Amino acid sequence: MLKKLLSVISCLALSAAATGCVIVADGPGPGPSVGTGALTTYWSLDGSIDPDICWYYGVDSVDVAIYDMDDRPVIATRPYCEDFGVTFDNLLDDSYTVEVTLLDPGGYPLSDTVVVYTDVWAGDETIVDIDFPGPTIY
């Protein structure tokens, strides 16, 4: 009898496996989309945005780096000093650290790094203004 019972159970298991199995998951679907915003950093040297001020102080470019709140790099660039600003689009709605340093033509620092903590909001542009006073440029 036990042998027949095991045979029947085995046949049922094999026939179920042969027909396949379909699992349908009805959940809420993907989560809400995450919004993005822009972050624009402007800089000036000793209160001026005259391109000649960059030449006067020997500043070639500006290192601008964005980090998330876990101190992971998000994006960085080195625009020319004379640009006096750079915009980062499509940043997630979150808090960030902006680090800005003036650089000479060889890429060496000519200033201390200015650190600014800010938030980016979806659909908005966050503006960070930084001035490097003359005595802080070396």
PyMOL commands that set and color helices and strands:
alter all, ss='L'
color gray80, all
select helices_A, chain A and resi 2-19+51-57+81-83+134-136
alter helices_A, ss='H'
color red, helices_A
select strands_A, chain A and resi 36-45+61-68+73-77+85-92+94-103+114-120+125-132
alter strands_A, ss='S'
color yellow, strands_A
deselect
rebuild
show_as cartoon
